[in-house]
Amino acid sequence: MKINRVCILGGTGFVGQHLVARLAASGIHTRVVSRHPQRHRDLRVLPGLELAAGDILDPAQLQHLFSGCEAVVNLVGILNESRLRQGFRRLHVELVEAIVKAARAAGVQRLLHMSALHASAGKGPSDYLRSKGEGENLAHTRGHPFMRVTSFRPSVIFGPGDGFFNRFAGLLRLTPGIFPLACADSRFQPVYVGDVAEAFARSLEDRNTWEKRYNLCGPEVFTLGELVAYTARLLGQRVRVVGLNDSLSRLQGRVMEHLPGQPFSYDNYLSLQVDSLCEENDLERLGIQPYPLGSVVPLYLAGASARNRYSQLRRLA
């Protein structure tokens, strides 16, 4: 299947900007939808990129936005709900249903969908994972047989501008000496954003990826406590990370979800009850050798000189 033009929802976000750059390098024209395209004029330097004004939550606009595109990429998602933002069900389920309906009407042949590792409509421990699972299933069942659908389930994603290491870095800079951490023993296989973007790009025209669901992970396993301690060392912060027991972890979620920026929530706590690990890392099936975090994180978090501190983390893992 030859793809010449792609419409990307969520293209101005963290993963989206990396994917747009990757597709532009391949000569694929991209239509990136934003309610405020004037805020993202820096993207116009990419060849073949069109910034389209539109509200993706308005089903009437979606078919028009998809017109002339052979493929749609859905990267829309949130980690927390709030009164000021749309909820999990609206963005992870109802929006997916609207995307599939509009894409079918517009004659779109290909849909790439961003899900989450261990997303499950029936077994997910949190609203986030349940809604992600339901949306993933909708993409595949409602899209077939009119579109060829592929979904991706990454572990926590890292890279310049990420919401993981940068968020903890911001919290650590405000910490006086002891950092109380919920679910410190939860395990992750952090995956580099460039590898995630590469997985999307390689799958776009590959018929072998049709109707597949790919788990995307990095090459290493760390606990949350190890990752936060590593972040503190990169920043040169003399902070002791103290893991909280289950009761205090629950309490931290209940309290912090009401703070500005919602740095942690009870639903996040529930998500962390499942280790974010891949039984089988599908990056390798796509021919991608995943980057270790120590080759990337020090470059944007604390400078290249901090890379040597990465060895400290590996001794803990």
DRENSEDREN-379943 format. One record per residue (C-alpha): residue in three letters; x, y, z. Coordinates in steps of 0.001 Angstrom, whole numbers, plus 500000, padded with zeros to 6 digits. Layout:
REM residues N
AlaXYZ/...
This chain:
REM residues 317
Met500000500000500000/Lys501518503296498900/Ile500920506185501293/Asn501448509740500061/Arg499482511823502567/Val498809511224506258/Cys496571513093508699/Ile497965513066512228/Leu495845513743515306/Gly498077514692518215/Gly500849515631515806/Thr501905518695517819/Gly502553516601520937/Phe505626514811522233/Val505491511688520056/Gly503751513515517228/Gln506554515972516574/His509084513155516320/Leu506834511180513985/Val506125514188511758/Ala509855514787511347/Arg510435511112510538/Leu507690511044507890/Ala508887514316506369/Ala512346512782505957/Ser510682509973503977/Gly508931512390501639/Ile505446511736503020/His503095514715503211/Thr501526515190506625/Arg498464517124507704/Val498783518012511397/Val495555519108513048/Ser495518521729515794/Arg492927524031517299/His495659526693517418/Pro497995526123514446/Gln499615529541514941/Arg501230528175518111/His503121525535516137/Arg504548527524513261/Asp507974526032513977/Leu506703522803512382/Arg506270524555509037/Val510002524203508358/Leu509398520495507720/Pro508896519737504022/Gly505450518596503000/Leu503806519556506293/Glu500384521192506427/Leu499100522708509659/Ala495318522440509550/Ala493016524306511915/Gly490357522073513374/Asp488701520687516472/Ile489135516909516532/Leu486373516646519150/Asp483866517883516585/Pro482870514762514590/Ala481551516944511771/Gln485060518256511091/Leu486891514943511044/Gln485776513751507618/His486847517076506084/Leu490228516866507856/Phe490781513323506559/Ser489825514184502963/Gly492585513369500478/Cys494589511277502969/Glu495326507586502570/Ala496171507146506242/Val495274508541509665/Val497478508381512763/Asn495797508793516150/Leu498201509832518916/Val495629511506521160/Gly495693510527524825/Ile495837511824528382/Leu497319510348531569/Asn494994512161533970/Glu491483513533533964/Ser490591516971535289/Arg487692519389535255/Leu489478521505532667/Arg490180518660530229/Gln488206515993528446/Gly487919512688530270/Phe489383509290529490/Arg486245507961527864/Arg485777510989525638/Leu489335510964524282/His490249507278524410/Val486950505695523360/Glu484383508079521869/Leu487000509930519821/Val488321506647518381/Glu484809505686517329/Ala484374509067515639/Ile487772508748513909/Val486913505350512459/Lys483514506542511237/Ala484942509692509611/Ala487916507840508125/Arg485645505269506530/Ala483485508019505036/Ala486577509803503693/Gly487913506644502071/Val490947506324504343/Gln492624502932503917/Arg495062502874506838/Leu494846503656510568/Leu497739503668513041/His496562503916516642/Met498463504739519835/Ser497402502553522745/Ala499288501734525964/Leu501153498745527343/His498738496429529216/Ala495702498359528000/Ser492694496110528571/Ala488997496944528490/Gly488207494059530847/Lys491310493611532992/Gly492908497049533216/Pro493283498082536875/Ser492778501788536146/Asp490359503934534179/Tyr493285504933531980/Leu494197501367530993/Arg490573500260530629/Ser489677503190528371/Lys492843502697526325/Gly491975499029525908/Glu488429499792524834/Gly489618502361522320/Glu492199499965520905/Asn489572497275520430/Leu487249499776518758/Ala489943500811516301/His490427497208515196/Thr486847495944515231/Arg485121499012513766/Gly487934499697511309/His487868496212509797/Pro487403495447506917/Phe487319499005505558/Met490766499976506874/Arg493985498215507733/Val494594498947511417/Thr497791498659513469/Ser498030499635517139/Phe501052500285519343/Arg501407499726523086/Pro504498501469524467/Ser505902501401527975/Val506784504822529410/Ile508322506925526629/Phe511434509039527165/Gly513193511645525067/Pro513641515430524784/Gly510458517086525982/Asp509067513962527666/Gly506585514074530531/Phe508373511447532618/Phe511974512387533386/Asn511257516089532950/Arg508313515922535358/Phe510355514181538046/Ala513210516600537421/Gly510881519501538144/Leu509612517880541340/Leu513114516987542509/Arg514308520569542118/Leu511631521559544648/Thr512480518781547105/Pro514387519795550251/Gly516196516477550829/Ile513732513581551032/Phe511527512573548125/Pro508564510360549134/Leu507714508145546164/Ala504570506070545656/Cys504880502623544066/Ala508675502821544056/Asp509004499112543237/Ser506880499306540089/Arg508954498261537089/Phe509337499837533658/Gln511079499243530332/Pro511428502865529176/Val511325503213525387/Tyr512919506002523364/Val510498508297521522/Gly512554508006518355/Asp512090504229518396/Val508329504636518850/Ala508173507066515916/Glu510252504651513841/Ala507811501827514622/Phe504911503922513329/Ala506817504998510231/Arg507967501486509295/Ser504489500070509746/Leu502741502669507623/Glu503186500930504261/Asp504055497417505492/Arg501198494977504870/Asn502800492528507324/Thr501774494868510155/Trp498083494973509231/Glu495766494080512114/Lys498736493659514472/Arg499115495050518008/Tyr502718495821518915/Asn504229496061522410/Leu507078498584522426/Cys509752498575525153/Gly513333499578525700/Pro516147497087526291/Glu516368497524530092/Val514192497092533183/Phe514238499530536118/Thr512080500205539135/Leu510449503594539466/Gly512623504270542507/Glu515782503605540495/Leu514656505918537713/Val513855508774540090/Ala517153508329541953/Tyr518960508355538610/Thr517209511591537667/Ala518326513182540933/Arg521941512183540290/Leu521838513628536766/Leu520602516906538222/Gly523218516871540962/Gln520443516925543560/Arg521325515496546982/Val517948513870547507/Arg517051510608549206/Val514234508755547478/Val512013507023550050/Gly509531504452548793/Leu506079504602550378/Asn504087501567551455/Asp500817500726549726/Ser498581502726552066/Leu500719505849551809/Ser501003505421548047/Arg497219505428547797/Leu497055508507550013/Gln499662510334547937/Gly497576509698544845/Arg494422511021546513/Val496194514186547679/Met498401515016544676/Glu495627514676542121/His494224517912543536/Leu497501519848543175/Pro498213522191540231/Gly499466520188537273/Gln498207516960538875/Pro501701515430539308/Phe500231512118540527/Ser496724510703540869/Tyr494899507752542357/Asp494312506456538834/Asn498088506640538237/Tyr498524504574541407/Leu496130501964540017/Ser498001501859536689/Leu501246501234538562/Gln499847498016540041/Val500845496380536733/Asp504541496420535800/Ser505080498192532484/Leu507119495367530954/Cys506966493580527599/Glu506794489803527577/Glu508010490118523997/Asn509473493351522655/Asp507962493893519221/Leu510474496589518276/Glu512766493750517318/Arg510043492243515091/Leu509983495579513278/Gly513754495506512829/Ile514420498271515363/Gln517251498047517879/Pro515955500006520907/Tyr518081502751522430/Pro519086502436526109/Leu518018505416528179/Gly521592506181529241/Ser522486507108525669/Val519736509731525493/Val518467511029528857/Pro521700512687530062/Leu521898514689526840/Tyr518690516582527496/Leu518316516347531268/Ala521733517346532529/Gly524182517567529629/Ala526504515083527966/Ser528958515154530869/Ala526374513367533006/Arg526353510296530784/Asn529035508649532920/Arg526597508589535831/Tyr524468506138533869/Ser526743503316535025/Gln525543503947538580/Leu521981503118537570/Arg522984499943535741/Arg524677498628538880/Leu521318498943540673/Ala519251497183538005/
